[in-house]
Amino acid sequence: MFSFEEIRVFMASCYFIVGCRILQPILSFFFEPWTLKTSESGSLKLKSFDILADIKPFYESRVRGKKSFLLKFSGMKNLSYLDREDVTLYTVSEEEFVFVRTKAGVDLYNVDQYPFLYEIQHSAAVEVFTAPHSAVLRYLRRKPARDGRNISYLHNHGRCGSTLIANMMYKTKQFIVQSEPNSIMGLALMINRKDHVISRRSVQYLDLIRATFLLSCPDPNKKYFIKAFPCFTLSLLPLLKQALPGIRELFNHRALLPTIVSFKKLFDHNFTKVGTEGICLLPVNYRNLWKKIRTDHEEGEKAGAFQILAQVHAFLQETQDRDDIKTFSYECLMEKKEEFTMRLLKEVGIGEEYLHEALSALEKHSQTKSETFQMLTSISRGIDSSVSHGCMEWIRTFAYEELGIDIDSKTGHYSTLM
């Protein structure tokens, strides 16, 4: 039999545990935002996770009011937790995959409501989980092999109608559409940081690329359409088909001058900063080339153009002996809507019967629900978005002499892509 003192101590302990459970959310509200210590014991640890670490200060206002957040991180002991529908891959770091659990009832893939996946994953996140590369790769090896044939991937250089195309695919209801997933961006930036040129011989990254895409597109019985984050994901071009032989790749572009003007309208006075600071996020061969040719005069516009041209150049390099990455242009979409859409539907593997649904996306602006777009456009009205003739001539000369890209002086189209 237990003594009265032993029973009293046991009951007091129970009250203490229950009280802590009740008080934890209240105490967390006040203390967790300033807590930067990491617990060394157990699988649960608390730390500050800056979701914009890779691209800050390049996009300091990418998600309004939330540059970083503090959440409980759990080191996953049972990776079957990844099979939950409310747990999705958020990004990839040098050592870990980062997952988020999002609020119940939030449809992350409702492109009408949430044009960019990174925004809603961030704002709806309630918990973050990390798992080392090695553990996740072992977990995936136990699953049936997949070659990515249910994934369509749209390369693009930005401000070229790629978000509209993603919305068109969403309207068909045949795809889970992911527009600018942070997981792909994080993967590409991690590769871009390397001090060696990325090529088809860079096979050391194939397992991570395969894992990132399969975790982002977990259901083998559903079709996925991924619209890449522009410019900085170009390092994936020579590797993606090797990692996932069944994936469908597309490339969307727009004439250079209207693309630059569109970027200037979006970023207004920050365009120079965006242009120059974005260079550091490119692969090393492009970073080195910029150091060689950079000038102080109108450097922001030139740097912005350089990033666009880098994406075009990477595509042209990769397709010298390939014809399986199909090209599309913004101009064709605007001028020949039905012809463009019919060809697009064919390339992503669905029928012409979805033409009407896809074209219905053209009836509204595809980014108006985006927090980033609303914030940027609210401060960019009345900004001079023109590009000087001298600057354009410098860009055309550089593109031809350094990258072998011929740009028509009248239309601004890439002659090599038309």
Secondary structure as the mmCIF struct_conf table of DSSP 4:
data_model
#
loop_
_struct_conf.conf_type_id
_struct_conf.id
_struct_conf.beg_label_comp_id
_struct_conf.beg_label_asym_id
_struct_conf.beg_label_seq_id
_struct_conf.end_label_comp_id
_struct_conf.end_label_asym_id
_struct_conf.end_label_seq_id
HELX_RH_AL_P HELX_RH_AL_P1 PHE A 4 PHE A 31
HELX_RH_3T_P HELX_RH_3T_P1 GLU A 32 TRP A 34
BEND BEND1 SER A 41 SER A 43
STRN STRN1 LEU A 44 PHE A 49
TURN_TY1_P TURN_TY1_P1 ILE A 51 SER A 61
BEND BEND2 ARG A 62 VAL A 63
TURN_TY1_P TURN_TY1_P2 ARG A 64 GLY A 65
BEND BEND3 LYS A 67 LYS A 67
STRN STRN2 PHE A 69 GLY A 75
BEND BEND4 LYS A 77 LYS A 77
HELX_RH_3T_P HELX_RH_3T_P2 LEU A 79 ASP A 83
BEND BEND5 ARG A 84 ARG A 84
TURN_TY1_P TURN_TY1_P3 GLU A 85 ASP A 86
STRN STRN3 VAL A 87 VAL A 92
BEND BEND6 GLU A 94 GLU A 95
STRN STRN4 GLU A 96 THR A 102
TURN_TY1_P TURN_TY1_P4 ALA A 104 GLY A 105
TURN_TY1_P TURN_TY1_P5 LEU A 108 TYR A 109
TURN_TY1_P TURN_TY1_P6 VAL A 111 GLN A 113
BEND BEND7 PRO A 115 PRO A 115
HELX_RH_AL_P HELX_RH_AL_P2 LEU A 117 SER A 123
TURN_TY1_P TURN_TY1_P7 ALA A 124 ALA A 124
STRN STRN5 ALA A 125 PRO A 132
HELX_RH_AL_P HELX_RH_AL_P3 HIS A 133 ARG A 141
TURN_TY1_P TURN_TY1_P8 ARG A 142 ARG A 142
BEND BEND8 LYS A 143 LYS A 143
HELX_LH_PP_P HELX_LH_PP_P1 PRO A 144 ALA A 145
BEND BEND9 GLY A 148 GLY A 148
TURN_TY1_P TURN_TY1_P9 ARG A 149 ASN A 150
STRN STRN6 ILE A 151 ASN A 156
BEND BEND10 GLY A 158 GLY A 161
HELX_RH_AL_P HELX_RH_AL_P4 SER A 162 LYS A 171
TURN_TY1_P TURN_TY1_P10 THR A 172 LYS A 173
BEND BEND11 GLN A 174 PHE A 175
STRN STRN7 ILE A 176 SER A 179
BEND BEND12 GLU A 180 GLU A 180
HELX_RH_AL_P HELX_RH_AL_P5 ASN A 182 ASN A 192
TURN_TY1_P TURN_TY1_P11 ARG A 193 ARG A 193
BEND BEND13 LYS A 194 HIS A 196
TURN_TY1_P TURN_TY1_P12 ARG A 200 ARG A 201
HELX_RH_3T_P HELX_RH_3T_P3 VAL A 203 TYR A 205
HELX_RH_AL_P HELX_RH_AL_P6 LEU A 206 SER A 216
BEND BEND14 CYS A 217 CYS A 217
TURN_TY1_P TURN_TY1_P13 PRO A 220 ASN A 221
BEND BEND15 LYS A 222 LYS A 222
STRN STRN8 TYR A 224 LYS A 227
HELX_LH_PP_P HELX_LH_PP_P2 ALA A 228 PHE A 229
TURN_TY1_P TURN_TY1_P14 PRO A 230 THR A 233
HELX_RH_3T_P HELX_RH_3T_P4 LEU A 234 LEU A 236
TURN_TY1_P TURN_TY1_P15 LEU A 237 LEU A 239
HELX_RH_AL_P HELX_RH_AL_P7 LEU A 240 ALA A 243
TURN_TY1_P TURN_TY1_P16 PRO A 245 GLY A 246
STRN STRN9 ARG A 248 HIS A 253
HELX_RH_AL_P HELX_RH_AL_P8 LEU A 256 PHE A 267
HELX_RH_3T_P HELX_RH_3T_P5 ASP A 268 ASN A 270
HELX_RH_AL_P HELX_RH_AL_P9 PHE A 271 GLY A 278
HELX_RH_3T_P HELX_RH_3T_P6 ILE A 279 LEU A 281
BEND BEND16 LEU A 282 LEU A 282
HELX_RH_AL_P HELX_RH_AL_P10 VAL A 284 ILE A 293
BEND BEND17 ASP A 296 ASP A 296
TURN_TY1_P TURN_TY1_P17 HIS A 297 GLU A 298
HELX_RH_AL_P HELX_RH_AL_P11 GLU A 299 GLU A 318
TURN_TY1_P TURN_TY1_P18 THR A 319 GLN A 320
BEND BEND18 ASP A 321 ASP A 321
STRN STRN10 ILE A 325 SER A 329
HELX_RH_AL_P HELX_RH_AL_P12 TYR A 330 GLU A 335
HELX_RH_AL_P HELX_RH_AL_P13 LYS A 337 VAL A 348
TURN_TY1_P TURN_TY1_P19 GLY A 349 GLY A 349
HELX_RH_3T_P HELX_RH_3T_P7 GLU A 352 TYR A 354
HELX_RH_AL_P HELX_RH_AL_P14 LEU A 355 LEU A 359
HELX_RH_3T_P HELX_RH_3T_P8 SER A 360 GLU A 363
BEND BEND19 LYS A 364 LYS A 364
TURN_TY1_P TURN_TY1_P20 SER A 366 LYS A 369
HELX_RH_AL_P HELX_RH_AL_P15 GLU A 371 SER A 378
TURN_TY1_P TURN_TY1_P21 ILE A 379 ILE A 379
TURN_TY1_P TURN_TY1_P22 ARG A 381 GLY A 382
HELX_RH_AL_P HELX_RH_AL_P16 HIS A 389 LEU A 403
STRN STRN11 ILE A 407 ILE A 407
TURN_TY1_P TURN_TY1_P23 SER A 409 THR A 411
STRN STRN12 TYR A 414 TYR A 414
TURN_TY1_P TURN_TY1_P24 SER A 415 LEU A 417
#
